Amino acid sequence: MAKHTQHALAISVLIVVLWAADLLPHALTGLIGCFLFWSLGDIPFSTAFGGFAHPAAWFVFAAGLFGIVTTKSGLARRLAYWVMGRLGTSYPRLILSFVLTSFALNLLVPSGVARVIILAGIALGVVKAMGWGPEALPARGLFVLLTASSTLFDKMMLTGGAAIVAQGIIEKVGQVPVYWSQWFFAHLPTHLLSIVACWIIILWLFPVRKTEWGSGESLLKAELHQPGPWSAAEKRGAIFLLAALGLWITDSLHRMEPAMVALGIGLIASVPRIGVVEAKELKKFDFLPFIFTASALSLGEVLTNTGVLNLLTQTITSWWQPQAQSFFSSAIVLYWSAFAYHLVVPSDPATLATSMPVVMNFSLAQKWNPFASGLVWTLATAGKIFIYQSGVAIVGYSYGYFQTRDFLKVGICITIAEFLILLLLVSWYWPLIGLIR
């Protein structure tokens, strides 16, 4: 190997090990890696920090602005109460309302941690109204549901940081454009079936007893009437979010990049007297997700430009090659390979940033649609069985309402359910819409 390739490989291994060990904040680790590429790896600054000029990184920045809009205005909380009020307060309907709210919040709050905090705030009110303790099965089921679903649904649309990272690498390495509407409609059956699967899994693993469902239901109904009339901030926030959603859905017509739409509307929402975000919120803005995403994309660019990616591709694909008889069989191998890889590299964006380029090169070599392969690999990161695999899971676990074994059971069931859904996608739906041939 050339000297700069050796340096890039050594620094890349260091970054992946630090990300996996979680010794430092992921953003700091990524920034250190970019600096080492530039200072020690004989790599130009434009390549070492190339991810900071990638639209996907700025999509994550805009997602943070959207999160401020929805939480500050109260729009996310109103949506949750609206869903619960329409579906009713029986236990099966309560669980279904949390599943649907978690899914809908992906459009409003791109941060998985923020979604957990919003849903947990509502769940704490429900638990208090029903008189459940931390040991009660329905309370455990409610909190493990909002935690697991917050790490699941953002893989099915271009809203969360992991999917945005995947989109950036698919476009960069796979050399195919990826639109918001494409991603959404490619996973349309996944949306519907995953909602049903989560609902059934929680009702099965965490049933409610008659003694646990008594007079608290009337108190719960009273909670649903608290939001009150719409405020001016909620109305403005809803207009901004509906405008973004409309442009994302129709992006195949106007060809505006999702990041451009998100950043433009996010900036408008931050203008005084017009938007919702105030200067004091911007001063508290968390830039770490943006830095981490940009540094992760920089890693992928360095791997590509230094030839390390070709070396990794030859090593990994030597095991994939015998199973590459068809896209169906390869999708199975890709899914479980990504699941196993995610056990070692716990962060979703880190998993995708370090492995997706290899998947893209393998797909191009096999003459498959890189977008379809990227969808498979991204979906596989949705299944999590250990708390350490996601910061979202750690936040949900911190509330103390479920144990690691609860998360393990639900994670195994969700992983199997998503795999069965994947088989349906690659055998019927994706060929039907022309995604694979």
PLY file of the C-alpha trace (Angstrom):
ply
format ascii 1.0
element vertex 437
property float x
property float y
property float z
element edge 436
property int vertex1
property int vertex2
end_header
0.00 0.00 0.00
1.04 3.57 -0.60
2.11 5.62 2.40
-0.98 7.82 2.43
-3.20 4.69 2.18
-1.48 3.16 5.22
-1.94 6.37 7.20
-5.60 6.64 6.20
-6.24 3.01 7.18
-4.55 3.40 10.59
-6.43 6.59 11.41
-9.74 5.08 10.21
-9.26 2.06 12.49
-8.57 4.41 15.40
-11.77 6.38 14.72
-13.92 3.24 14.46
-12.46 1.80 17.69
-13.11 5.06 19.56
-16.66 5.22 18.20
-17.30 1.59 19.19
-15.79 2.04 22.67
-17.69 5.31 23.17
-14.76 6.79 25.12
-15.29 10.30 23.76
-18.29 12.15 22.31
-18.72 10.89 18.76
-18.50 14.39 17.33
-15.18 15.02 19.07
-13.82 11.66 17.87
-14.84 12.45 14.30
-13.29 15.92 14.43
-10.02 14.48 15.80
-10.04 11.99 12.96
-10.46 14.72 10.35
-7.56 16.64 11.89
-5.34 13.53 11.92
-6.17 12.82 8.27
-5.09 16.36 7.41
-2.01 16.63 9.64
-0.60 13.09 9.59
-2.20 11.28 6.70
-0.87 13.30 3.75
-4.46 14.05 2.79
-5.59 17.50 1.50
-7.78 19.61 3.76
-10.58 19.59 1.18
-10.74 15.80 1.44
-10.08 15.42 5.18
-12.90 17.85 5.98
-14.91 17.22 2.82
-17.99 16.04 4.72
-18.57 19.56 6.08
-19.46 20.64 2.54
-21.87 17.72 2.03
-25.64 18.45 1.94
-26.33 15.56 4.34
-24.45 17.32 7.16
-26.49 20.47 6.69
-29.65 18.38 6.57
-28.82 17.28 10.13
-28.24 20.93 11.10
-31.66 21.84 9.68
-33.19 18.86 11.50
-32.01 20.39 14.76
-33.78 23.65 13.88
-36.96 21.69 13.13
-36.69 20.03 16.54
-36.58 23.46 18.21
-39.62 24.59 16.21
-41.78 21.64 17.23
-40.77 21.41 20.87
-40.81 25.17 21.60
-44.16 25.71 19.91
-45.79 22.70 21.60
-46.78 21.23 18.25
-45.36 17.76 18.98
-47.19 17.45 22.30
-50.46 18.58 20.69
-50.07 15.93 17.99
-49.56 13.20 20.59
-52.66 14.21 22.54
-54.66 14.52 19.31
-53.80 10.95 18.27
-54.58 9.55 21.71
-57.86 11.44 21.86
-58.99 10.05 18.49
-58.03 6.43 19.16
-59.39 6.14 22.69
-57.92 5.15 26.04
-58.29 1.37 26.20
-54.94 -0.37 26.63
-54.67 -1.70 23.03
-55.69 1.71 21.68
-53.30 3.47 24.03
-50.40 1.36 22.76
-51.47 1.95 19.16
-51.65 5.70 19.76
-48.07 5.74 21.05
-46.88 3.73 18.03
-48.62 6.11 15.61
-47.40 9.17 17.48
-43.83 7.88 17.46
-44.10 7.33 13.71
-45.64 10.75 13.06
-43.05 12.53 15.20
-40.39 11.50 12.68
-41.81 14.16 10.38
-41.68 16.82 13.10
-38.76 15.93 15.37
-35.83 14.36 13.47
-33.84 13.71 16.67
-34.48 10.28 18.18
-33.47 11.52 21.64
-35.90 14.43 21.38
-38.71 12.05 20.36
-38.01 9.85 23.37
-38.11 12.86 25.69
-41.40 14.09 24.21
-43.06 10.66 24.34
-41.65 9.92 27.80
-43.18 13.14 29.13
-46.59 11.99 27.94
-45.99 8.41 29.13
-45.12 9.62 32.62
-48.51 11.35 32.77
-50.23 8.16 31.63
-48.37 6.03 34.17
-49.21 8.48 36.95
-52.88 8.59 35.97
-53.13 4.80 35.88
-51.23 4.33 39.15
-48.62 2.02 37.64
-45.26 1.45 39.26
-41.99 0.72 37.41
-42.59 -3.02 37.89
-46.00 -3.00 36.18
-45.96 -4.79 32.82
-47.92 -2.10 30.91
-45.61 0.65 32.23
-42.55 -1.33 31.15
-44.13 -2.01 27.78
-45.02 1.65 27.26
-41.47 2.90 27.86
-39.69 0.14 25.95
-42.11 0.81 23.07
-41.39 4.52 22.83
-37.65 3.79 23.08
-37.52 1.01 20.47
-39.86 2.77 18.04
-37.80 5.97 18.19
-34.81 4.01 16.86
-36.91 2.16 14.27
-39.06 4.50 12.21
-36.37 7.04 11.30
-34.73 4.42 9.06
-37.82 4.40 6.83
-37.78 8.08 5.85
-35.13 10.75 5.33
-35.58 12.52 8.64
-33.16 11.00 11.16
-29.40 11.45 11.15
-28.68 7.81 10.25
-30.85 7.83 7.13
-29.39 11.17 6.07
-25.85 9.81 6.42
-26.88 6.78 4.36
-28.39 9.00 1.68
-25.21 11.04 1.42
-23.01 7.97 0.97
-25.40 6.35 -1.53
-25.26 9.50 -3.65
-21.50 9.99 -3.23
-20.21 6.42 -3.61
-23.19 4.73 -5.26
-23.43 7.59 -7.78
-27.24 7.67 -7.85
-29.56 10.50 -6.77
-31.76 9.77 -3.75
-34.93 11.80 -3.17
-37.05 12.06 -0.05
-40.09 10.76 -1.90
-38.14 7.78 -3.27
-37.04 6.72 0.18
-40.52 7.18 1.64
-42.41 5.25 -1.03
-39.79 2.48 -1.19
-40.61 1.83 2.47
-44.38 2.36 2.25
-45.23 -1.28 3.16
-42.54 -1.13 5.85
-44.27 1.83 7.48
-47.62 0.08 7.72
-46.39 -3.38 8.68
-43.90 -2.07 11.25
-46.64 -0.13 13.03
-48.75 -3.29 13.26
-45.73 -5.39 14.31
-44.78 -3.02 17.16
-48.36 -2.93 18.38
-48.69 -6.73 18.43
-45.26 -7.29 20.02
-45.96 -4.96 22.97
-49.46 -6.33 23.59
-48.04 -9.86 23.52
-44.99 -9.31 25.73
-46.52 -6.77 28.14
-50.21 -7.57 28.71
-52.32 -5.54 31.14
-54.32 -7.07 34.00
-57.80 -5.93 35.01
-56.48 -4.74 38.35
-54.05 -2.43 36.53
-56.76 -0.82 34.40
-59.24 0.75 36.78
-60.28 4.27 37.73
-57.14 5.75 36.20
-58.73 5.70 32.75
-61.00 8.63 33.64
-57.97 10.65 34.77
-56.24 9.80 31.52
-59.19 11.10 29.53
-59.00 14.38 31.42
-55.32 14.73 30.47
-56.23 14.66 26.78
-58.16 17.94 27.03
-55.28 20.01 28.40
-53.65 21.34 25.20
-56.25 24.11 24.72
-56.57 26.39 21.65
-53.82 26.71 19.07
-51.21 29.34 19.85
-49.67 31.63 17.24
-46.35 29.76 17.56
-48.06 26.42 16.91
-49.78 27.77 13.82
-46.54 29.19 12.39
-44.67 25.98 13.22
-47.34 23.89 11.49
-47.12 26.06 8.36
-43.32 25.66 8.18
-43.47 21.89 8.69
-46.30 21.35 6.20
-44.39 23.40 3.63
-41.29 21.25 4.14
-43.30 18.05 3.97
-45.01 19.14 0.76
-41.70 19.99 -0.90
-40.12 16.71 0.27
-42.95 14.60 -1.09
-42.84 16.36 -4.48
-39.05 16.59 -4.77
-39.03 14.27 -7.79
-40.90 17.05 -9.64
-38.96 20.17 -8.65
-35.60 18.37 -8.06
-34.75 20.41 -4.98
-32.51 18.47 -2.61
-34.12 17.54 0.72
-31.27 19.28 2.54
-31.91 22.49 0.62
-35.60 22.41 1.54
-34.90 21.64 5.19
-32.17 24.27 5.59
-34.16 26.95 3.77
-37.30 26.50 5.84
-35.26 26.05 9.01
-33.54 29.38 8.40
-36.85 31.12 7.69
-38.24 29.66 10.93
-35.30 31.29 12.74
-35.92 34.83 11.43
-37.27 37.13 14.20
-41.01 38.00 14.02
-41.50 35.55 11.16
-40.33 32.27 12.58
-40.58 30.43 15.88
-36.95 30.01 16.92
-35.52 32.83 19.02
-31.92 33.95 19.43
-31.61 32.40 22.89
-32.58 28.99 21.47
-29.96 29.34 18.74
-27.30 30.12 21.35
-28.13 26.80 23.03
-28.17 24.88 19.74
-26.39 21.51 19.85
-23.88 21.46 16.99
-22.46 18.03 17.92
-24.82 16.02 15.63
-23.83 18.26 12.71
-20.11 17.87 13.44
-20.44 14.11 13.88
-22.37 13.67 10.63
-19.89 15.84 8.71
-16.87 14.01 10.14
-18.46 10.63 9.40
-19.00 11.68 5.78
-15.42 12.94 5.68
-14.26 9.49 6.75
-16.13 7.94 3.83
-14.58 10.42 1.43
-11.07 9.69 2.72
-11.64 5.94 2.45
-12.71 6.40 -1.15
-9.95 8.76 -2.27
-7.05 6.88 -0.62
-7.91 3.40 -1.90
-8.71 1.98 1.55
-12.26 1.37 0.45
-11.10 -0.89 -2.38
-9.07 -2.93 0.11
-12.04 -3.29 2.47
-14.31 -4.15 -0.41
-12.07 -7.00 -1.57
-11.86 -8.43 1.96
-15.54 -8.28 2.89
-17.01 -9.12 -0.48
-14.93 -12.29 -0.67
-17.39 -13.67 1.91
-20.46 -12.12 0.26
-19.56 -13.27 -3.24
-20.71 -16.94 -2.95
-24.18 -15.76 -1.80
-24.52 -13.17 -4.58
-26.52 -15.36 -6.94
-29.49 -12.98 -6.86
-30.46 -9.76 -5.15
-32.93 -11.67 -2.95
-30.25 -13.94 -1.48
-27.78 -11.08 -1.20
-30.36 -8.94 0.63
-30.57 -11.66 3.29
-26.78 -11.72 3.65
-26.57 -7.92 3.75
-29.29 -7.63 6.39
-27.71 -10.04 8.88
-24.20 -8.77 8.12
-25.30 -5.25 9.01
-27.04 -6.51 12.15
-23.85 -8.25 13.29
-21.67 -5.25 12.38
-23.97 -2.98 14.38
-23.25 -5.03 17.50
-19.61 -3.93 17.24
-20.15 -0.34 16.12
-23.05 0.86 18.27
-23.88 4.26 16.78
-26.25 4.21 13.79
-24.45 6.98 11.84
-21.05 5.44 12.67
-22.21 2.02 11.50
-23.44 3.43 8.21
-20.52 5.81 7.66
-17.91 3.07 8.05
-19.68 0.28 6.16
-22.03 1.80 3.59
-19.23 2.70 1.14
-18.24 -0.99 1.01
-21.85 -1.95 0.33
-22.05 0.60 -2.47
-18.89 -0.69 -4.16
-20.12 -4.26 -3.88
-23.48 -3.31 -5.41
-21.83 -1.52 -8.31
-19.61 -4.55 -8.94
-22.67 -6.81 -9.02
-24.55 -4.31 -11.25
-27.35 -3.92 -8.69
-29.20 -0.76 -7.83
-27.04 0.89 -5.11
-30.14 2.60 -3.72
-31.85 -0.74 -3.05
-28.75 -2.15 -1.37
-28.46 0.99 0.74
-32.06 0.65 1.85
-31.43 -2.93 2.98
-28.28 -2.02 4.89
-29.92 0.99 6.57
-33.03 -0.97 7.58
-30.83 -3.60 9.25
-29.53 -1.00 11.71
-33.08 -0.50 13.02
-32.94 -3.78 14.97
-31.25 -3.29 18.33
-31.02 -5.81 21.16
-28.64 -4.06 23.58
-28.95 -0.67 25.27
-25.43 0.45 24.30
-26.24 0.29 20.58
-27.95 3.66 20.57
-27.96 6.89 22.51
-31.74 6.89 22.09
-31.97 3.55 23.92
-29.74 4.84 26.70
-32.01 7.86 27.23
-35.14 5.70 27.28
-33.53 3.25 29.70
-32.57 6.10 32.05
-36.23 6.62 33.03
-36.06 3.32 34.95
-39.27 1.75 33.65
-37.79 -1.25 31.84
-34.88 -3.64 32.20
-32.25 -4.71 29.69
-34.04 -8.04 29.26
-37.21 -6.17 28.25
-35.32 -4.28 25.56
-33.63 -7.51 24.46
-36.95 -9.33 23.98
-38.54 -6.47 22.07
-35.39 -5.93 20.00
-35.23 -9.57 18.92
-38.89 -9.52 17.91
-38.53 -6.25 15.96
-35.37 -7.48 14.21
-37.15 -10.64 13.05
-40.25 -8.68 12.03
-38.21 -6.23 9.95
-36.41 -9.13 8.29
-39.73 -10.70 7.28
-40.89 -7.34 5.94
-37.64 -7.07 3.98
-38.34 -10.42 2.32
-41.70 -9.03 1.18
-40.06 -5.89 -0.15
-37.35 -7.60 -2.23
-39.58 -10.41 -3.51
-42.66 -8.39 -4.45
-42.87 -4.65 -3.75
-39.51 -3.35 -5.00
-39.73 -5.31 -8.29
-43.30 -3.98 -8.64
-42.19 -0.33 -8.42
-39.10 -0.94 -10.57
-36.53 -0.50 -7.81
-34.93 -3.86 -8.60
-35.13 -5.98 -11.72
0 1
1 2
2 3
3 4
4 5
5 6
6 7
7 8
8 9
9 10
10 11
11 12
12 13
13 14
14 15
15 16
16 17
17 18
18 19
19 20
20 21
21 22
22 23
23 24
24 25
25 26
26 27
27 28
28 29
29 30
30 31
31 32
32 33
33 34
34 35
35 36
36 37
37 38
38 39
39 40
40 41
41 42
42 43
43 44
44 45
45 46
46 47
47 48
48 49
49 50
50 51
51 52
52 53
53 54
54 55
55 56
56 57
57 58
58 59
59 60
60 61
61 62
62 63
63 64
64 65
65 66
66 67
67 68
68 69
69 70
70 71
71 72
72 73
73 74
74 75
75 76
76 77
77 78
78 79
79 80
80 81
81 82
82 83
83 84
84 85
85 86
86 87
87 88
88 89
89 90
90 91
91 92
92 93
93 94
94 95
95 96
96 97
97 98
98 99
99 100
100 101
101 102
102 103
103 104
104 105
105 106
106 107
107 108
108 109
109 110
110 111
111 112
112 113
113 114
114 115
115 116
116 117
117 118
118 119
119 120
120 121
121 122
122 123
123 124
124 125
125 126
126 127
127 128
128 129
129 130
130 131
131 132
132 133
133 134
134 135
135 136
136 137
137 138
138 139
139 140
140 141
141 142
142 143
143 144
144 145
145 146
146 147
147 148
148 149
149 150
150 151
151 152
152 153
153 154
154 155
155 156
156 157
157 158
158 159
159 160
160 161
161 162
162 163
163 164
164 165
165 166
166 167
167 168
168 169
169 170
170 171
171 172
172 173
173 174
174 175
175 176
176 177
177 178
178 179
179 180
180 181
181 182
182 183
183 184
184 185
185 186
186 187
187 188
188 189
189 190
190 191
191 192
192 193
193 194
194 195
195 196
196 197
197 198
198 199
199 200
200 201
201 202
202 203
203 204
204 205
205 206
206 207
207 208
208 209
209 210
210 211
211 212
212 213
213 214
214 215
215 216
216 217
217 218
218 219
219 220
220 221
221 222
222 223
223 224
224 225
225 226
226 227
227 228
228 229
229 230
230 231
231 232
232 233
233 234
234 235
235 236
236 237
237 238
238 239
239 240
240 241
241 242
242 243
243 244
244 245
245 246
246 247
247 248
248 249
249 250
250 251
251 252
252 253
253 254
254 255
255 256
256 257
257 258
258 259
259 260
260 261
261 262
262 263
263 264
264 265
265 266
266 267
267 268
268 269
269 270
270 271
271 272
272 273
273 274
274 275
275 276
276 277
277 278
278 279
279 280
280 281
281 282
282 283
283 284
284 285
285 286
286 287
287 288
288 289
289 290
290 291
291 292
292 293
293 294
294 295
295 296
296 297
297 298
298 299
299 300
300 301
301 302
302 303
303 304
304 305
305 306
306 307
307 308
308 309
309 310
310 311
311 312
312 313
313 314
314 315
315 316
316 317
317 318
318 319
319 320
320 321
321 322
322 323
323 324
324 325
325 326
326 327
327 328
328 329
329 330
330 331
331 332
332 333
333 334
334 335
335 336
336 337
337 338
338 339
339 340
340 341
341 342
342 343
343 344
344 345
345 346
346 347
347 348
348 349
349 350
350 351
351 352
352 353
353 354
354 355
355 356
356 357
357 358
358 359
359 360
360 361
361 362
362 363
363 364
364 365
365 366
366 367
367 368
368 369
369 370
370 371
371 372
372 373
373 374
374 375
375 376
376 377
377 378
378 379
379 380
380 381
381 382
382 383
383 384
384 385
385 386
386 387
387 388
388 389
389 390
390 391
391 392
392 393
393 394
394 395
395 396
396 397
397 398
398 399
399 400
400 401
401 402
402 403
403 404
404 405
405 406
406 407
407 408
408 409
409 410
410 411
411 412
412 413
413 414
414 415
415 416
416 417
417 418
418 419
419 420
420 421
421 422
422 423
423 424
424 425
425 426
426 427
427 428
428 429
429 430
430 431
431 432
432 433
433 434
434 435
435 436
